[in-house]
Amino acid sequence: MMGFNADRIQKVSPGLVKEKTAIKLWGDGDLSLTNAVLRFNSTNPDYRIEAVNSGQSGKLSQQELMDMVLNEAPDIVYTPMLPKNSIDTGLFVDLLPYIDADESLSREDFIEPVLESMLQDGGLYELLTRVEILSLAAPASKFPGREEWTVDYVEEMIANRPEGMPVYFWHRDRDYMLNILCRISSGEYVDWDAGTCSFDEGGFARLLQFVKDTPYTSEPVRPVLMEPVTTLDTSQYFARDLLKEDFVYAGFPGTSGNGSYFTDYSDAYSRSGYGIMASSEHKEAAWDFLRLLLLPENLTGMSIGIPVTKAAFEKNLELSIDEDSSQDYLVLTREDAEKMRRLVYSTEKMARQDDTLTEIISAEASAYFAGDKSLEDTVSNIQSRASIYVAEQAG
C-alpha cells in the first residue's frame, strides 16, 4: 500500500518542523503521568514535556536531592522525594491562582477535604493528584451505627465472636495495626496548621490499648471479624471474601466523623505530588501540563488511588463497575460503587504518612507492648515528643 501511494508521500525538511520548548519534569512517574506526558506532547503546539528520572533518589539524602533539584533547575518537580519543609513559597509557586484562572477547573471541582489538606499558609504549593482511604470494614449485621461503634462495643463483639474466628486476616498483626494507628493519628490527634497535638486526651490511649490487647493470629483462617481498608479499589472484594457477608465501611471505633481518613500514601503506591518551581520561566505551560493530571480524560483506574477531583473520581468509579467479571477481585457492583461514593464524600480528614511521627509513636508503643512502661507513661511520652515535632513543622 505504501508503494501504491508513494506519489502522495510528502518530504519534510527538519527545518520545517517547529522546535518545541522543553518543560523539564524531574522525578519519578507512573502510568497516569505517562499518559499525561503523551497527551501533552502530542497536542501542545509550543511546548513538550521532557521527563527526567533522577535514577538514584533512593541513594541520596534529602539534602542531596534538594541540591540536585536546585542545580538541575527543572520546571516541575515530583515533590514527595524532597524534604517536607522545602515545599513552600520559597521554592514553588502557589497554584491556586492558576486554578482560579482556569476556565474548565475550579476549587469546587476538588474533593473539598483533600484540597484543604494541600493548603499551606493559604497557598497550594504541592498538588496531590490522587489519595486513598484508611477505614475499617465490618459485617453489616454487627454494625450498630457510628455513634455506638465504640471501642467498648468492638471489644465486646470480639469477645463474643464464634470460636476459632480471628479478628483480622492473618497478615494483620500487631505491627500492622500499630502502623495504621500511627497514620490515622496524624489526622485525628494532630492539628498541623496550629502545630498542636492531643494524644493525651483519652481517645488515643484507648485505641493504643485496643491494638495491644486485640488477639491476632498467624493461621490462615477465614472468615474474619473485621478488615482494615487501605486501598479503595479492591476493598469490596476483600470485605466480601473475608467477612463472608454484606459489609459496611464502619471506620475506626472511638474516632470522630465517619472514622475514615483520606491518606496520601497506601500499600499500593507512594505519594503522588507535584510542584512548579518558582524559578521556572514557563509556569503557564507547566500548569497546562499539571492540570491534565486532574481531568477525567486522564484515566488509569482506581487501582492507583482516588482522583482528587470529583468529576475524575465519578468517571473512574463508573468505569470500574463490573458485576459479571470472571475474576472475583474485579467484581464491583453498583451497590459497591454507591458504598464507595458515600465513603469518599463523607470522609473529612486527611491522615499523612509521616515517618517521624510514626517513629515517635512506634518507639514508645514498643516499650508499652513489652510491659516496660504503663499506658499512662507511654501516652505522656508520645504527647511530649510529638508536641515538639509538630510545633517545629508548623513553625
C-alpha positions in Angstrom: 0.0 0.0 0.0 2.9 2.4 0.7 4.3 1.8 -2.7 0.9 2.3 -4.3 0.6 5.7 -2.7 4.2 6.7 -2.9 3.5 9.7 -5.0 1.4 11.1 -2.2 4.2 11.0 0.4 5.4 14.4 1.4 9.0 15.0 2.4 9.5 17.4 5.3 12.8 19.0 6.0 13.8 19.2 9.7 14.0 22.9 9.3 10.2 23.0 8.6 9.3 21.2 11.8 8.7 23.6 14.6 11.1 23.1 17.6 9.1 22.9 20.8 10.3 24.5 24.0 11.1 21.8 26.6 9.4 21.8 30.0 11.6 19.7 32.3 9.8 17.4 34.8 12.1 16.0 37.4 11.3 12.9 39.5 9.5 9.6 39.4 6.4 8.8 37.4 3.6 6.3 36.9 1.1 5.4 34.3 -1.1 8.4 34.8 1.9 10.7 34.4 3.0 8.9 31.3 -0.5 9.3 29.8 -0.5 13.0 30.6 3.0 13.4 29.0 2.0 11.7 25.8 -1.3 13.7 25.6 0.5 17.0 26.3 3.4 16.3 23.8 1.0 15.3 21.1 -1.4 18.3 21.4 0.6 21.3 22.6 2.0 23.2 19.6 4.7 25.1 21.5 5.9 23.0 24.4 6.9 19.4 25.2 7.5 17.7 28.5 11.0 16.3 29.0 10.7 13.8 31.9 14.0 13.3 33.8 14.1 10.5 36.3 16.8 11.1 38.9 17.6 7.4 38.8 19.4 7.5 42.2 16.8 9.0 44.5 17.0 6.0 46.8 20.7 6.5 47.4 20.7 10.2 48.1 19.9 12.1 51.3 17.1 14.7 51.2 19.6 17.5 51.2 21.5 15.9 48.3 18.1 15.6 46.5 17.4 19.2 47.2 20.8 20.3 45.9 20.3 18.2 42.8 16.9 19.9 42.1 18.3 23.3 42.6 21.2 22.5 40.2 19.0 20.9 37.6 16.5 23.8 37.7 13.5 21.8 36.4 10.1 23.4 35.8 8.1 20.7 37.5 9.2 18.6 40.4 7.9 15.3 41.9 7.7 16.6 45.4 7.5 13.5 47.7 11.2 13.0 47.4 12.0 16.4 48.8 12.3 17.5 52.5 8.8 18.4 53.8 9.8 21.9 54.9 11.1 22.7 51.4 7.6 22.7 49.9 6.7 26.4 50.3 6.6 29.7 48.6 10.4 30.0 48.5 10.8 27.1 46.1 7.4 26.6 44.5 4.7 28.8 43.1 1.2 29.0 44.5 -1.1 27.0 42.2 -4.4 28.5 43.5 -4.2 31.5 41.1 -3.8 29.0 38.2 -6.8 27.0 39.3 -8.9 30.2 39.8 -8.0 31.4 36.3 -8.6 28.0 34.6 -11.8 28.0 32.5 -12.5 24.3 32.9 -11.3 23.7 36.5 -12.2 25.4 39.8 -11.6 24.8 43.6 -15.2 23.5 43.8 -14.2 20.7 41.4 -11.9 19.1 44.1 -13.0 16.8 46.8 -13.0 19.5 49.4 -11.2 18.0 52.4 -8.4 16.8 50.1 -7.9 20.3 48.6 -8.0 21.8 52.1 -5.3 19.4 53.2 -3.0 20.6 50.4 -3.1 24.2 51.5 -0.2 25.7 53.4 -0.2 29.3 54.7 -3.2 29.9 52.3 -1.3 28.7 49.2 -1.2 25.5 47.2 2.5 24.6 46.6 2.2 20.8 46.3 -0.5 19.3 44.1 -1.6 15.8 45.1 -3.2 14.0 42.1 -4.6 11.0 44.0 -5.3 9.8 47.5 -6.6 6.7 49.3 -8.8 5.8 52.2 -8.0 4.4 55.6 -11.0 2.7 57.1 -12.3 -0.4 58.7 -14.9 -2.8 57.1 -17.2 -4.7 59.4 -20.2 -7.1 58.9 -23.3 -5.1 58.2 -25.2 -7.4 60.6 -23.0 -6.4 63.5 -22.6 -2.7 62.8 -24.8 -0.6 65.3 -24.1 2.8 63.6 -21.3 5.2 64.1 -22.5 6.6 67.4 -22.5 3.2 69.0 -19.4 2.0 67.2 -17.1 2.5 70.2 -14.0 0.6 71.3 -16.1 -0.9 74.1 -18.7 -2.2 71.6 -16.0 -3.6 69.4 -14.2 -5.3 72.3 -17.5 -6.9 73.3 -18.0 -8.0 69.7 -14.5 -9.6 69.7 -15.2 -11.4 73.0 -18.4 -12.9 71.6 -17.2 -13.9 68.2 -17.5 -17.5 67.1 -14.9 -19.8 68.4 -11.8 -20.0 66.2 -12.7 -16.9 64.2 -9.7 -14.5 64.0 -10.3 -10.7 64.4 -8.3 -9.8 61.4 -6.9 -11.7 58.4 -3.7 -13.4 59.5 -1.5 -10.8 57.6 -2.7 -8.1 60.0 -0.5 -8.5 63.0 0.1 -6.0 65.9 2.8 -4.1 64.0 0.5 -3.7 61.0 -2.4 -2.3 63.1 0.0 -0.1 65.0 1.2 1.4 61.7 -2.4 2.1 60.8 -2.9 3.8 64.2 0.2 5.9 63.6 -1.3 7.0 60.2 -4.8 7.8 61.4 -3.3 9.6 64.4 -1.8 12.2 62.1 -5.4 13.1 61.0 -7.2 12.5 64.3 -4.9 13.8 67.0 -2.7 16.4 65.2 -3.5 19.9 64.1 -0.7 20.5 61.6 -1.7 24.1 60.9 -1.8 25.1 64.6 1.2 23.0 65.5 -0.5 21.1 68.3 -1.5 17.6 69.1 -3.8 15.9 71.6 -2.6 12.3 72.2 -3.3 12.8 75.9 -7.0 13.5 75.7 -8.2 9.9 76.1 -9.1 8.6 72.6 -5.6 7.7 71.5 -4.8 5.8 74.7 -8.0 3.7 74.3 -7.0 2.8 70.7 -3.4 2.1 71.7 -4.6 -0.3 74.4 -7.0 -1.8 71.9 -4.1 -2.5 69.4 -2.2 -4.1 72.2 -4.9 -6.3 73.6 -6.6 -7.5 70.4 -5.9 -11.2 69.7 -4.0 -11.8 66.5 -3.5 -15.0 64.6 -0.7 -16.4 62.4 -3.0 -19.1 61.0 -4.6 -18.6 57.5 -8.2 -19.0 58.8 -11.3 -17.5 57.3 -13.7 -15.8 57.8 -12.7 -12.8 60.0 -14.5 -10.3 62.1 -13.1 -7.0 60.7 -10.9 -5.9 57.7 -8.7 -2.8 57.5 -9.2 -0.8 54.3 -6.1 0.8 52.8 -6.9 0.8 49.1 -10.4 1.5 48.0 -10.5 -0.2 44.6 -10.3 -3.8 46.0 -11.8 -3.1 49.4 -15.2 -4.6 48.5 -13.6 -7.8 47.3 -11.6 -8.4 50.4 -14.5 -7.4 52.7 -16.9 -9.9 51.0 -14.2 -12.6 50.8 -13.1 -12.3 54.4 -16.3 -11.4 56.2 -18.4 -13.8 54.2 -21.4 -11.5 54.3 -22.6 -8.0 53.4 -20.3 -5.3 54.8 -20.2 -1.6 55.8 -17.3 0.9 55.9 -17.6 1.3 59.7 -14.4 3.4 60.2 -12.2 3.1 63.3 -14.1 2.9 66.6 -13.8 5.8 69.0 -12.8 8.3 66.4 -14.6 11.4 65.1 -16.7 11.8 62.0 -17.2 8.7 59.9 -14.0 7.2 61.4 -12.2 7.1 58.0 -9.4 9.2 56.6 -8.0 10.2 53.2 -4.3 9.4 53.0 -1.6 10.5 50.7 0.0 7.0 50.8 -1.3 3.5 50.7 0.0 -0.1 50.5 -0.4 0.1 46.7 1.5 3.2 45.8 3.6 6.0 47.3 2.6 9.7 47.4 1.9 11.5 44.1 2.6 15.2 44.3 4.0 17.8 42.0 5.0 21.4 42.2 6.0 24.1 39.8 9.3 25.7 40.7 9.4 29.5 41.3 12.5 29.7 39.1 10.7 28.2 36.1 10.4 30.5 33.1 7.5 28.5 31.7 5.0 28.5 34.6 1.8 28.8 32.5 2.9 25.9 30.2 3.8 23.8 33.3 0.4 24.4 34.7 -1.2 23.4 31.3 0.5 20.1 31.8 -0.3 19.6 35.5 -4.0 20.2 35.0 -4.1 17.2 32.7 -3.4 15.0 35.8 -6.7 16.3 37.3 -9.1 15.8 34.4 -11.4 12.8 33.8 -9.7 12.2 30.4 -6.5 11.1 32.1 -8.0 7.9 33.5 -5.9 5.0 34.7 -8.4 3.4 37.0 -8.6 3.5 40.8 -6.0 0.8 41.3 -3.5 3.6 41.8 -5.7 5.7 44.0 -8.7 8.0 44.2 -8.6 11.1 41.8 -8.7 14.3 43.8 -11.3 15.9 41.6 -14.9 14.9 41.8 -15.5 14.5 38.1 -12.5 12.2 37.6 -13.5 10.2 40.7 -17.0 9.8 39.4 -15.9 8.7 35.9 -13.3 6.3 37.3 -15.9 4.8 39.6 -18.5 4.4 36.8 -16.0 2.8 34.5 -14.9 0.4 37.3 -18.3 -1.1 37.8 -18.3 -4.7 36.6 -20.9 -7.0 38.0 -20.1 -10.0 35.8 -16.3 -10.2 35.8 -14.8 -13.7 35.6 -12.2 -12.6 38.1 -13.7 -12.2 41.6 -11.4 -9.4 42.7 -12.6 -7.2 39.7 -16.3 -7.6 40.6 -17.7 -4.2 41.5 -21.5 -3.9 41.8 -23.4 -0.7 41.6 -24.2 -1.2 45.3 -20.5 -1.5 46.0 -19.9 1.7 44.0 -22.5 3.6 46.0 -20.9 2.5 49.2 -17.6 3.8 47.9 -19.2 7.1 46.9 -20.8 7.6 50.3 -17.5 6.8 52.0 -15.5 9.3 49.9 -17.9 12.2 50.2 -18.4 11.7 54.0 -14.7 11.5 54.8 -13.5 14.8 56.2 -9.9 14.3 57.4 -6.5 13.6 55.9 -4.0 11.2 57.5 -0.4 11.8 56.5 2.3 9.2 56.1 4.7 11.0 58.4 7.8 8.9 59.2 8.9 10.9 62.1 5.6 10.8 63.9 5.4 7.1 63.2 8.8 6.6 64.7 7.8 8.5 67.9 4.6 6.5 68.4 6.1 3.1 67.5 9.2 3.5 69.7 7.1 4.4 72.7 4.5 1.8 72.0 7.1 -0.9 71.8 8.1 -0.4 75.4 4.4 -0.4 76.4 3.7 -3.6 74.4 6.7 -5.2 76.1 5.4 -4.3 79.6 8.2 -1.9 80.3 6.0 1.2 80.5 2.5 1.9 81.6 -0.1 3.1 79.2 -0.3 6.5 81.0 3.5 7.0 80.8 3.6 5.9 77.2 0.9 8.3 76.1 2.6 11.1 78.1 5.9 10.5 76.4 4.2 10.4 72.9 2.4 13.7 73.7 5.6 15.3 74.8 7.8 14.2 71.9 5.1 14.7 69.3 4.2 18.2 70.6 7.8 19.3 70.0 7.9 17.8 66.5 4.5 19.0 65.3 5.3 22.6 66.6 8.5 22.6 64.6 6.7 21.6 61.4 4.2 24.4 61.9 6.9 26.9 62.6 
